[in-house]
Amino acid sequence: MFNSNLFGMTIIESLNCVELTGKQLSREEKRTWKERLFTLPWHPWKSIKTVYYPEAIPAIYRIGNQIVGHPAIIAELKAEIDHIRAEPPVERGA
């Protein structure tokens, strides 16, 4: 399930990565006149819109054979694994 490389880090080979965005946060933004006049449905008098964005989860969790985390953290984890796999193996001197 886990292989250790020479630097003490673990390489994940048979675990599923699940990306969860967490709860949705919202904020209100002012709409521009261009957006108010030229978008559908046409509501030119509505000057404020609600924008939703995901809250970042700052950790990853291992549940069974799955790793659960925020998509940005899972992407960093996969990039690090690809970087480690791309490095040539280091031979140890006897």
Biopython code that builds the backbone (N, CA, C, O; Angstrom):
import numpy as np
from Bio.PDB.StructureBuilder import StructureBuilder

atoms = [
    (1, "MET", "N", (0.812, -1.182, 0.000)),
    (1, "MET", "CA", (0.000, 0.000, 0.000)),
    (1, "MET", "C", (0.863, 1.256, 0.000)),
    (1, "MET", "O", (0.621, 2.163, -0.796)),
    (2, "PHE", "N", (1.851, 1.327, 0.865)),
    (2, "PHE", "CA", (2.757, 2.468, 0.915)),
    (2, "PHE", "C", (4.166, 2.004, 0.594)),
    (2, "PHE", "O", (4.582, 0.932, 1.035)),
    (3, "ASN", "N", (4.894, 2.787, -0.157)),
    (3, "ASN", "CA", (6.310, 2.560, -0.395)),
    (3, "ASN", "C", (7.061, 3.756, 0.149)),
    (3, "ASN", "O", (6.660, 4.899, -0.073)),
    (4, "SER", "N", (8.125, 3.506, 0.847)),
    (4, "SER", "CA", (8.933, 4.609, 1.376)),
    (4, "SER", "C", (10.108, 4.860, 0.449)),
    (4, "SER", "O", (10.792, 3.925, 0.032)),
    (5, "ASN", "N", (10.336, 6.111, 0.132)),
    (5, "ASN", "CA", (11.524, 6.424, -0.648)),
    (5, "ASN", "C", (12.658, 6.767, 0.310)),
    (5, "ASN", "O", (12.498, 6.648, 1.525)),
    (6, "LEU", "N", (13.776, 7.184, -0.212)),
    (6, "LEU", "CA", (14.958, 7.394, 0.618)),
    (6, "LEU", "C", (14.871, 8.615, 1.518)),
    (6, "LEU", "O", (15.649, 8.746, 2.463)),
    (7, "PHE", "N", (13.938, 9.505, 1.237)),
    (7, "PHE", "CA", (13.862, 10.743, 1.995)),
    (7, "PHE", "C", (12.840, 10.676, 3.122)),
    (7, "PHE", "O", (12.564, 11.694, 3.757)),
    (8, "GLY", "N", (12.276, 9.505, 3.385)),
    (8, "GLY", "CA", (11.339, 9.349, 4.484)),
    (8, "GLY", "C", (9.917, 9.746, 4.162)),
    (8, "GLY", "O", (9.065, 9.709, 5.050)),
    (9, "MET", "N", (9.623, 10.126, 2.923)),
    (9, "MET", "CA", (8.270, 10.472, 2.544)),
    (9, "MET", "C", (7.571, 9.217, 2.038)),
    (9, "MET", "O", (8.232, 8.240, 1.684)),
    (10, "THR", "N", (6.269, 9.234, 2.001)),
    (10, "THR", "CA", (5.537, 8.077, 1.522)),
    (10, "THR", "C", (4.927, 8.366, 0.162)),
    (10, "THR", "O", (4.471, 9.477, -0.109)),
    (11, "ILE", "N", (4.926, 7.353, -0.682)),
    (11, "ILE", "CA", (4.315, 7.461, -2.005)),
    (11, "ILE", "C", (3.012, 6.678, -1.972)),
    (11, "ILE", "O", (2.996, 5.510, -1.582)),
    (12, "ILE", "N", (1.939, 7.303, -2.372)),
    (12, "ILE", "CA", (0.633, 6.678, -2.331)),
    (12, "ILE", "C", (0.397, 6.000, -3.679)),
    (12, "ILE", "O", (0.429, 6.661, -4.717)),
    (13, "GLU", "N", (0.164, 4.703, -3.672)),
    (13, "GLU", "CA", (-0.027, 3.988, -4.922)),
    (13, "GLU", "C", (-1.428, 3.441, -5.086)),
    (13, "GLU", "O", (-1.967, 3.494, -6.192)),
    (14, "SER", "N", (-2.042, 2.922, -4.046)),
    (14, "SER", "CA", (-3.327, 2.255, -4.219)),
    (14, "SER", "C", (-4.447, 2.927, -3.426)),
    (14, "SER", "O", (-5.401, 2.260, -3.025)),
    (15, "LEU", "N", (-4.347, 4.216, -3.199)),
    (15, "LEU", "CA", (-5.391, 4.931, -2.478)),
    (15, "LEU", "C", (-6.179, 5.804, -3.446)),
    (15, "LEU", "O", (-5.613, 6.348, -4.394)),
    (16, "ASN", "N", (-7.464, 5.939, -3.214)),
    (16, "ASN", "CA", (-8.316, 6.810, -4.014)),
    (16, "ASN", "C", (-8.291, 8.209, -3.419)),
    (16, "ASN", "O", (-8.369, 8.370, -2.201)),
    (17, "CYS", "N", (-8.184, 9.219, -4.270)),
    (17, "CYS", "CA", (-8.210, 10.606, -3.812)),
    (17, "CYS", "C", (-9.599, 11.180, -4.060)),
    (17, "CYS", "O", (-10.081, 11.183, -5.193)),
    (18, "VAL", "N", (-10.237, 11.662, -3.009)),
    (18, "VAL", "CA", (-11.574, 12.243, -3.090)),
    (18, "VAL", "C", (-11.448, 13.727, -2.805)),
    (18, "VAL", "O", (-10.884, 14.125, -1.786)),
    (19, "GLU", "N", (-11.976, 14.549, -3.709)),
    (19, "GLU", "CA", (-11.890, 16.000, -3.550)),
    (19, "GLU", "C", (-13.214, 16.544, -3.036)),
    (19, "GLU", "O", (-14.248, 16.395, -3.688)),
    (20, "LEU", "N", (-13.181, 17.172, -1.872)),
    (20, "LEU", "CA", (-14.358, 17.809, -1.288)),
    (20, "LEU", "C", (-14.079, 19.288, -1.112)),
    (20, "LEU", "O", (-13.008, 19.676, -0.645)),
    (21, "THR", "N", (-15.036, 20.104, -1.483)),
    (21, "THR", "CA", (-14.827, 21.543, -1.390)),
    (21, "THR", "C", (-15.241, 22.113, -0.046)),
    (21, "THR", "O", (-14.956, 23.279, 0.229)),
    (22, "GLY", "N", (-15.898, 21.342, 0.798)),
    (22, "GLY", "CA", (-16.332, 21.861, 2.082)),
    (22, "GLY", "C", (-17.613, 22.658, 1.937)),
    (22, "GLY", "O", (-18.337, 22.505, 0.953)),
    (23, "LYS", "N", (-17.891, 23.494, 2.900)),
    (23, "LYS", "CA", (-19.135, 24.257, 2.834)),
    (23, "LYS", "C", (-18.985, 25.450, 1.903)),
    (23, "LYS", "O", (-17.880, 25.926, 1.644)),
    (24, "GLN", "N", (-20.104, 25.913, 1.414)),
    (24, "GLN", "CA", (-20.125, 27.041, 0.491)),
    (24, "GLN", "C", (-20.256, 28.336, 1.280)),
    (24, "GLN", "O", (-21.156, 28.476, 2.108)),
    (25, "LEU", "N", (-19.372, 29.266, 1.025)),
    (25, "LEU", "CA", (-19.459, 30.605, 1.609)),
    (25, "LEU", "C", (-20.002, 31.544, 0.560)),
    (25, "LEU", "O", (-19.928, 31.247, -0.632)),
    (26, "SER", "N", (-20.541, 32.663, 0.975)),
    (26, "SER", "CA", (-21.092, 33.610, 0.007)),
    (26, "SER", "C", (-20.702, 35.033, 0.382)),
    (26, "SER", "O", (-20.421, 35.340, 1.541)),
    (27, "ARG", "N", (-20.693, 35.878, -0.618)),
    (27, "ARG", "CA", (-20.469, 37.306, -0.394)),
    (27, "ARG", "C", (-21.293, 38.070, -1.426)),
    (27, "ARG", "O", (-21.617, 37.544, -2.491)),
    (28, "GLU", "N", (-21.616, 39.280, -1.107)),
    (28, "GLU", "CA", (-22.395, 40.108, -2.019)),
    (28, "GLU", "C", (-21.469, 41.050, -2.766)),
    (28, "GLU", "O", (-20.579, 41.665, -2.180)),
    (29, "GLU", "N", (-21.694, 41.155, -4.082)),
    (29, "GLU", "CA", (-20.915, 42.056, -4.921)),
    (29, "GLU", "C", (-21.855, 42.972, -5.681)),
    (29, "GLU", "O", (-22.997, 42.622, -5.978)),
    (30, "LYS", "N", (-21.349, 44.140, -5.983)),
    (30, "LYS", "CA", (-22.129, 45.095, -6.757)),
    (30, "LYS", "C", (-22.053, 44.729, -8.240)),
    (30, "LYS", "O", (-20.968, 44.453, -8.753)),
    (31, "ARG", "N", (-23.181, 44.724, -8.922)),
    (31, "ARG", "CA", (-23.227, 44.415, -10.355)),
    (31, "ARG", "C", (-22.916, 45.668, -11.165)),
    (31, "ARG", "O", (-23.342, 46.768, -10.816)),
    (32, "THR", "N", (-22.172, 45.489, -12.246)),
    (32, "THR", "CA", (-21.873, 46.623, -13.129)),
    (32, "THR", "C", (-23.089, 46.920, -13.992)),
    (32, "THR", "O", (-23.995, 46.095, -14.110)),
    (33, "TRP", "N", (-23.100, 48.118, -14.601)),
    (33, "TRP", "CA", (-24.224, 48.468, -15.482)),
    (33, "TRP", "C", (-24.265, 47.556, -16.695)),
    (33, "TRP", "O", (-25.344, 47.204, -17.172)),
    (34, "LYS", "N", (-23.109, 47.174, -17.193)),
    (34, "LYS", "CA", (-23.068, 46.262, -18.335)),
    (34, "LYS", "C", (-23.714, 44.922, -17.969)),
    (34, "LYS", "O", (-24.492, 44.364, -18.743)),
    (35, "GLU", "N", (-23.384, 44.424, -16.799)),
    (35, "GLU", "CA", (-23.964, 43.156, -16.349)),
    (35, "GLU", "C", (-25.463, 43.298, -16.086)),
    (35, "GLU", "O", (-26.235, 42.380, -16.365)),
    (36, "ARG", "N", (-25.872, 44.443, -15.554)),
    (36, "ARG", "CA", (-27.289, 44.652, -15.251)),
    (36, "ARG", "C", (-28.135, 44.766, -16.504)),
    (36, "ARG", "O", (-29.292, 44.346, -16.503)),
    (37, "LEU", "N", (-27.581, 45.329, -17.578)),
    (37, "LEU", "CA", (-28.372, 45.553, -18.792)),
    (37, "LEU", "C", (-28.308, 44.405, -19.795)),
    (37, "LEU", "O", (-29.268, 44.185, -20.533)),
    (38, "PHE", "N", (-27.191, 43.664, -19.839)),
    (38, "PHE", "CA", (-27.000, 42.709, -20.926)),
    (38, "PHE", "C", (-26.923, 41.248, -20.495)),
    (38, "PHE", "O", (-26.401, 40.423, -21.245)),
    (39, "THR", "N", (-27.424, 40.907, -19.318)),
    (39, "THR", "CA", (-27.451, 39.506, -18.921)),
    (39, "THR", "C", (-28.900, 39.032, -18.811)),
    (39, "THR", "O", (-29.818, 39.825, -18.602)),
    (40, "LEU", "N", (-29.077, 37.738, -18.956)),
    (40, "LEU", "CA", (-30.402, 37.130, -18.820)),
    (40, "LEU", "C", (-30.440, 36.319, -17.546)),
    (40, "LEU", "O", (-29.423, 35.711, -17.215)),
    (41, "PRO", "N", (-31.497, 36.262, -16.828)),
    (41, "PRO", "CA", (-32.728, 37.034, -16.990)),
    (41, "PRO", "C", (-32.503, 38.519, -16.703)),
    (41, "PRO", "O", (-31.666, 38.891, -15.881)),
    (42, "TRP", "N", (-33.265, 39.345, -17.392)),
    (42, "TRP", "CA", (-33.042, 40.778, -17.376)),
    (42, "TRP", "C", (-33.647, 41.403, -16.123)),
    (42, "TRP", "O", (-34.866, 41.536, -16.011)),
    (43, "HIS", "N", (-32.783, 41.786, -15.181)),
    (43, "HIS", "CA", (-33.205, 42.475, -13.959)),
    (43, "HIS", "C", (-32.296, 43.681, -13.755)),
    (43, "HIS", "O", (-31.364, 43.615, -12.954)),
    (44, "PRO", "N", (-32.549, 44.785, -14.466)),
    (44, "PRO", "CA", (-31.634, 45.927, -14.387)),
    (44, "PRO", "C", (-31.661, 46.652, -13.048)),
    (44, "PRO", "O", (-30.712, 47.369, -12.732)),
    (45, "TRP", "N", (-32.719, 46.491, -12.248)),
    (45, "TRP", "CA", (-32.799, 47.226, -10.995)),
    (45, "TRP", "C", (-32.134, 46.490, -9.848)),
    (45, "TRP", "O", (-31.932, 47.061, -8.775)),
    (46, "LYS", "N", (-31.795, 45.240, -10.062)),
    (46, "LYS", "CA", (-31.112, 44.467, -9.019)),
    (46, "LYS", "C", (-29.622, 44.807, -9.085)),
    (46, "LYS", "O", (-28.943, 44.412, -10.033)),
    (47, "SER", "N", (-29.111, 45.531, -8.096)),
    (47, "SER", "CA", (-27.749, 46.048, -8.167)),
    (47, "SER", "C", (-26.724, 45.199, -7.428)),
    (47, "SER", "O", (-25.522, 45.425, -7.567)),
    (48, "ILE", "N", (-27.178, 44.231, -6.647)),
    (48, "ILE", "CA", (-26.254, 43.401, -5.867)),
    (48, "ILE", "C", (-26.486, 41.939, -6.235)),
    (48, "ILE", "O", (-27.626, 41.492, -6.355)),
    (49, "LYS", "N", (-25.387, 41.199, -6.411)),
    (49, "LYS", "CA", (-25.493, 39.764, -6.680)),
    (49, "LYS", "C", (-24.764, 39.005, -5.581)),
    (49, "LYS", "O", (-23.854, 39.532, -4.941)),
    (50, "THR", "N", (-25.173, 37.771, -5.375)),
    (50, "THR", "CA", (-24.539, 36.908, -4.383)),
    (50, "THR", "C", (-23.606, 35.954, -5.115)),
    (50, "THR", "O", (-24.020, 35.264, -6.047)),
    (51, "VAL", "N", (-22.347, 35.917, -4.691)),
    (51, "VAL", "CA", (-21.346, 35.043, -5.288)),
    (51, "VAL", "C", (-21.006, 33.959, -4.273)),
    (51, "VAL", "O", (-20.712, 34.246, -3.113)),
    (52, "TYR", "N", (-21.051, 32.701, -4.730)),
    (52, "TYR", "CA", (-20.736, 31.577, -3.856)),
    (52, "TYR", "C", (-19.361, 31.031, -4.196)),
    (52, "TYR", "O", (-19.002, 30.944, -5.370)),
    (53, "TYR", "N", (-18.589, 30.663, -3.183)),
    (53, "TYR", "CA", (-17.263, 30.090, -3.376)),
    (53, "TYR", "C", (-17.019, 29.067, -2.271)),
    (53, "TYR", "O", (-17.569, 29.197, -1.177)),
    (54, "PRO", "N", (-16.192, 28.042, -2.548)),
    (54, "PRO", "CA", (-15.970, 26.996, -1.548)),
    (54, "PRO", "C", (-14.967, 27.435, -0.481)),
    (54, "PRO", "O", (-14.021, 28.174, -0.754)),
    (55, "GLU", "N", (-15.201, 26.964, 0.723)),
    (55, "GLU", "CA", (-14.262, 27.212, 1.818)),
    (55, "GLU", "C", (-13.136, 26.187, 1.720)),
    (55, "GLU", "O", (-13.394, 25.000, 1.523)),
    (56, "ALA", "N", (-11.913, 26.631, 1.853)),
    (56, "ALA", "CA", (-10.769, 25.732, 1.776)),
    (56, "ALA", "C", (-10.648, 24.925, 3.065)),
    (56, "ALA", "O", (-10.729, 25.473, 4.164)),
    (57, "ILE", "N", (-10.454, 23.616, 2.915)),
    (57, "ILE", "CA", (-10.206, 22.738, 4.060)),
    (57, "ILE", "C", (-8.692, 22.598, 4.155)),
    (57, "ILE", "O", (-8.083, 22.089, 3.214)),
    (58, "PRO", "N", (-8.056, 23.021, 5.237)),
    (58, "PRO", "CA", (-6.594, 23.069, 5.276)),
    (58, "PRO", "C", (-5.903, 21.742, 5.571)),
    (58, "PRO", "O", (-4.698, 21.734, 5.823)),
    (59, "ALA", "N", (-6.614, 20.634, 5.550)),
    (59, "ALA", "CA", (-5.982, 19.354, 5.885)),
    (59, "ALA", "C", (-6.503, 18.264, 4.961)),
    (59, "ALA", "O", (-7.513, 18.436, 4.279)),
    (60, "ILE", "N", (-5.796, 17.143, 4.952)),
    (60, "ILE", "CA", (-6.282, 15.964, 4.245)),
    (60, "ILE", "C", (-6.475, 14.862, 5.274)),
    (60, "ILE", "O", (-5.781, 14.811, 6.290)),
    (61, "TYR", "N", (-7.425, 13.988, 4.997)),
    (61, "TYR", "CA", (-7.760, 12.916, 5.914)),
    (61, "TYR", "C", (-7.707, 11.587, 5.181)),
    (61, "TYR", "O", (-8.047, 11.515, 4.000)),
    (62, "ARG", "N", (-7.289, 10.553, 5.860)),
    (62, "ARG", "CA", (-7.303, 9.214, 5.290)),
    (62, "ARG", "C", (-8.444, 8.453, 5.953)),
    (62, "ARG", "O", (-8.469, 8.292, 7.173)),
    (63, "ILE", "N", (-9.385, 7.989, 5.141)),
    (63, "ILE", "CA", (-10.529, 7.232, 5.622)),
    (63, "ILE", "C", (-10.541, 5.925, 4.839)),
    (63, "ILE", "O", (-10.888, 5.905, 3.659)),
    (64, "GLY", "N", (-10.162, 4.839, 5.496)),
    (64, "GLY", "CA", (-10.085, 3.554, 4.802)),
    (64, "GLY", "C", (-9.007, 3.606, 3.744)),
    (64, "GLY", "O", (-7.848, 3.884, 4.053)),
    (65, "ASN", "N", (-9.373, 3.341, 2.490)),
    (65, "ASN", "CA", (-8.404, 3.425, 1.398)),
    (65, "ASN", "C", (-8.613, 4.688, 0.564)),
    (65, "ASN", "O", (-8.264, 4.716, -0.616)),
    (66, "GLN", "N", (-9.177, 5.727, 1.169)),
    (66, "GLN", "CA", (-9.410, 6.982, 0.477)),
    (66, "GLN", "C", (-8.695, 8.118, 1.189)),
    (66, "GLN", "O", (-8.560, 8.128, 2.413)),
    (67, "ILE", "N", (-8.243, 9.073, 0.388)),
    (67, "ILE", "CA", (-7.686, 10.308, 0.931)),
    (67, "ILE", "C", (-8.667, 11.414, 0.570)),
    (67, "ILE", "O", (-8.985, 11.606, -0.604)),
    (68, "VAL", "N", (-9.147, 12.139, 1.568)),
    (68, "VAL", "CA", (-10.161, 13.167, 1.384)),
    (68, "VAL", "C", (-9.534, 14.514, 1.682)),
    (68, "VAL", "O", (-8.865, 14.680, 2.702)),
    (69, "GLY", "N", (-9.748, 15.485, 0.788)),
    (69, "GLY", "CA", (-9.209, 16.820, 1.011)),
    (69, "GLY", "C", (-9.734, 17.815, 0.006)),
    (69, "GLY", "O", (-10.505, 17.465, -0.887)),
    (70, "HIS", "N", (-9.314, 19.059, 0.154)),
    (70, "HIS", "CA", (-9.691, 20.133, -0.763)),
    (70, "HIS", "C", (-9.013, 19.894, -2.113)),
    (70, "HIS", "O", (-7.890, 19.391, -2.142)),
    (71, "PRO", "N", (-9.660, 20.240, -3.233)),
    (71, "PRO", "CA", (-9.055, 20.010, -4.552)),
    (71, "PRO", "C", (-7.671, 20.629, -4.731)),
    (71, "PRO", "O", (-6.828, 20.046, -5.413)),
    (72, "ALA", "N", (-7.419, 21.788, -4.141)),
    (72, "ALA", "CA", (-6.101, 22.413, -4.272)),
    (72, "ALA", "C", (-5.034, 21.598, -3.546)),
    (72, "ALA", "O", (-3.920, 21.450, -4.048)),
    (73, "ILE", "N", (-5.365, 21.072, -2.374)),
    (73, "ILE", "CA", (-4.401, 20.281, -1.616)),
    (73, "ILE", "C", (-4.169, 18.932, -2.284)),
    (73, "ILE", "O", (-3.038, 18.446, -2.314)),
    (74, "ILE", "N", (-5.230, 18.316, -2.824)),
    (74, "ILE", "CA", (-5.083, 17.047, -3.542)),
    (74, "ILE", "C", (-4.218, 17.251, -4.781)),
    (74, "ILE", "O", (-3.403, 16.390, -5.111)),
    (75, "ALA", "N", (-4.385, 18.386, -5.476)),
    (75, "ALA", "CA", (-3.556, 18.673, -6.653)),
    (75, "ALA", "C", (-2.087, 18.829, -6.257)),
    (75, "ALA", "O", (-1.204, 18.346, -6.966)),
    (76, "GLU", "N", (-1.815, 19.501, -5.128)),
    (76, "GLU", "CA", (-0.434, 19.628, -4.646)),
    (76, "GLU", "C", (0.148, 18.264, -4.296)),
    (76, "GLU", "O", (1.313, 17.991, -4.584)),
    (77, "LEU", "N", (-0.662, 17.408, -3.675)),
    (77, "LEU", "CA", (-0.214, 16.070, -3.307)),
    (77, "LEU", "C", (0.133, 15.250, -4.545)),
    (77, "LEU", "O", (1.168, 14.584, -4.580)),
    (78, "LYS", "N", (-0.731, 15.298, -5.563)),
    (78, "LYS", "CA", (-0.470, 14.558, -6.800)),
    (78, "LYS", "C", (0.765, 15.097, -7.515)),
    (78, "LYS", "O", (1.550, 14.322, -8.061)),
    (79, "ALA", "N", (0.946, 16.422, -7.518)),
    (79, "ALA", "CA", (2.127, 17.009, -8.157)),
    (79, "ALA", "C", (3.400, 16.577, -7.436)),
    (79, "ALA", "O", (4.410, 16.288, -8.079)),
    (80, "GLU", "N", (3.358, 16.531, -6.109)),
    (80, "GLU", "CA", (4.525, 16.097, -5.342)),
    (80, "GLU", "C", (4.837, 14.625, -5.612)),
    (80, "GLU", "O", (6.003, 14.246, -5.730)),
    (81, "ILE", "N", (3.804, 13.803, -5.707)),
    (81, "ILE", "CA", (4.012, 12.380, -6.005)),
    (81, "ILE", "C", (4.621, 12.216, -7.390)),
    (81, "ILE", "O", (5.543, 11.420, -7.568)),
    (82, "ASP", "N", (4.118, 12.962, -8.378)),
    (82, "ASP", "CA", (4.686, 12.889, -9.731)),
    (82, "ASP", "C", (6.127, 13.360, -9.749)),
    (82, "ASP", "O", (6.954, 12.800, -10.468)),
    (83, "HIS", "N", (6.440, 14.387, -8.963)),
    (83, "HIS", "CA", (7.810, 14.896, -8.889)),
    (83, "HIS", "C", (8.743, 13.844, -8.291)),
    (83, "HIS", "O", (9.859, 13.648, -8.773)),
    (84, "ILE", "N", (8.279, 13.169, -7.238)),
    (84, "ILE", "CA", (9.101, 12.138, -6.598)),
    (84, "ILE", "C", (9.307, 10.956, -7.538)),
    (84, "ILE", "O", (10.404, 10.400, -7.608)),
    (85, "ARG", "N", (8.263, 10.570, -8.258)),
    (85, "ARG", "CA", (8.382, 9.446, -9.186)),
    (85, "ARG", "C", (9.300, 9.773, -10.355)),
    (85, "ARG", "O", (9.924, 8.871, -10.914)),
    (86, "ALA", "N", (9.397, 11.051, -10.739)),
    (86, "ALA", "CA", (10.228, 11.444, -11.869)),
    (86, "ALA", "C", (11.717, 11.469, -11.514)),
    (86, "ALA", "O", (12.564, 11.396, -12.404)),
    (87, "GLU", "N", (12.040, 11.570, -10.235)),
    (87, "GLU", "CA", (13.444, 11.594, -9.834)),
    (87, "GLU", "C", (14.073, 10.220, -10.013)),
    (87, "GLU", "O", (13.437, 9.207, -9.718)),
    (88, "PRO", "N", (15.319, 10.170, -10.493)),
    (88, "PRO", "CA", (15.976, 8.869, -10.606)),
    (88, "PRO", "C", (16.299, 8.311, -9.226)),
    (88, "PRO", "O", (16.561, 9.076, -8.298)),
    (89, "PRO", "N", (16.283, 6.992, -9.076)),
    (89, "PRO", "CA", (16.586, 6.413, -7.767)),
    (89, "PRO", "C", (18.044, 6.671, -7.378)),
    (89, "PRO", "O", (18.938, 6.663, -8.224)),
    (90, "VAL", "N", (18.261, 6.898, -6.096)),
    (90, "VAL", "CA", (19.591, 7.178, -5.582)),
    (90, "VAL", "C", (20.171, 5.871, -5.057)),
    (90, "VAL", "O", (19.525, 5.157, -4.291)),
    (91, "GLU", "N", (21.399, 5.563, -5.479)),
    (91, "GLU", "CA", (22.048, 4.354, -5.003)),
    (91, "GLU", "C", (22.775, 4.663, -3.695)),
    (91, "GLU", "O", (23.453, 5.682, -3.566)),
    (92, "ARG", "N", (22.620, 3.773, -2.745)),
    (92, "ARG", "CA", (23.293, 3.941, -1.470)),
    (92, "ARG", "C", (24.646, 3.269, -1.523)),
    (92, "ARG", "O", (24.774, 2.163, -2.049)),
    (93, "GLY", "N", (25.649, 3.922, -0.985)),
    (93, "GLY", "CA", (26.984, 3.340, -0.924)),
    (93, "GLY", "C", (27.091, 2.327, 0.207)),
    (93, "GLY", "O", (26.483, 2.494, 1.264)),
    (94, "ALA", "N", (27.857, 1.293, -0.021)),
    (94, "ALA", "CA", (27.970, 0.246, 1.011)),
    (94, "ALA", "C", (29.103, 0.521, 1.961)),
    (94, "ALA", "O", (29.337, -0.257, 2.885)),
]
sb = StructureBuilder()
sb.init_structure("model")
sb.init_model(0)
sb.init_chain("A")
sb.init_seg("    ")
for serial, (resi, resn, name, xyz) in enumerate(atoms, 1):
    if name == "N":
        sb.init_residue(resn, " ", resi, " ")
    sb.init_atom(name, np.array(xyz, "f"), 0.0, 1.0, " ", f" {name:<3s}", serial, name[0])
structure = sb.get_structure()
